[in-house]
Amino acid sequence: MSIHMSETIQEERLRWVLPVAEGELRLCDVAMICPYGKRTLGQWVAAYRSGGAVALIPRSTRPRTSPNETPIHIKERVV
């Protein structure tokens, strides 16, 4: 028996989500052996059902703007 290691985060998530999404196992059963939380698994299953495997690709959590950034007029005054 060979053990397949996931190469991407998406593959790892699919490994845990597919048995639940396809009705082979219940979420609570998978959650007992999965290293991730039941709530996280539930979110992944919901994302997979609404958007397919693409929805399991992690998104950046980096902020798009900096609300505490010094205003430009103050920066210009300092310079």
C-alpha positions in Angstrom: 0.0 0.0 0.0 1.4 3.4 -0.9 0.6 6.6 0.9 -0.1 9.5 -1.3 1.1 12.8 0.1 -0.7 15.9 -1.1 1.4 18.3 -3.1 -0.8 21.4 -2.8 -3.2 22.7 -0.1 -6.1 22.2 -2.5 -5.2 18.5 -2.9 -5.1 18.2 0.9 -8.5 19.8 1.3 -10.0 17.7 -1.4 -8.7 14.6 0.3 -10.9 15.3 3.3 -13.8 16.9 1.5 -14.6 14.4 -1.2 -15.8 11.5 1.0 -18.2 13.9 2.7 -19.4 15.7 -0.5 -19.9 12.4 -2.3 -21.9 11.0 0.6 -19.5 8.2 1.4 -18.9 9.4 5.0 -20.5 11.8 7.4 -18.8 15.0 8.3 -18.7 14.1 12.0 -17.0 10.8 11.2 -14.3 12.5 9.1 -13.8 15.2 11.7 -12.8 12.5 14.3 -9.7 11.4 12.3 -9.0 14.7 10.4 -6.3 17.0 11.8 -8.5 20.0 11.0 -11.5 21.1 13.0 -15.1 20.1 12.3 -16.1 23.7 11.6 -13.2 24.1 9.0 -14.2 20.9 7.3 -17.8 22.1 7.1 -16.7 25.3 5.5 -14.6 23.4 3.0 -17.5 21.1 2.1 -19.8 24.1 1.6 -17.2 25.9 -0.5 -16.7 22.7 -2.6 -20.4 22.3 -3.1 -20.9 25.9 -4.2 -17.7 26.3 -6.3 -16.1 22.9 -6.9 -12.4 22.2 -6.4 -11.4 25.7 -7.4 -13.2 27.0 -4.3 -10.7 25.1 -2.1 -7.6 27.0 -3.3 -6.5 29.2 -0.4 -7.1 33.0 -0.9 -4.7 35.6 0.4 -5.5 37.1 3.8 -3.3 40.1 3.1 -5.2 43.4 3.4 -5.8 45.3 0.2 -5.5 48.7 1.9 -3.8 50.0 5.0 -6.4 51.9 7.1 -3.7 53.2 9.5 -1.4 54.5 6.7 -0.2 58.1 7.2 -2.0 60.5 4.9 -0.1 61.7 1.8 -0.3 65.4 2.8 1.5 64.6 6.1 4.2 62.5 4.3 4.8 65.4 1.8 5.1 67.8 4.7 7.7 65.7 6.4 9.7 65.3 3.3 
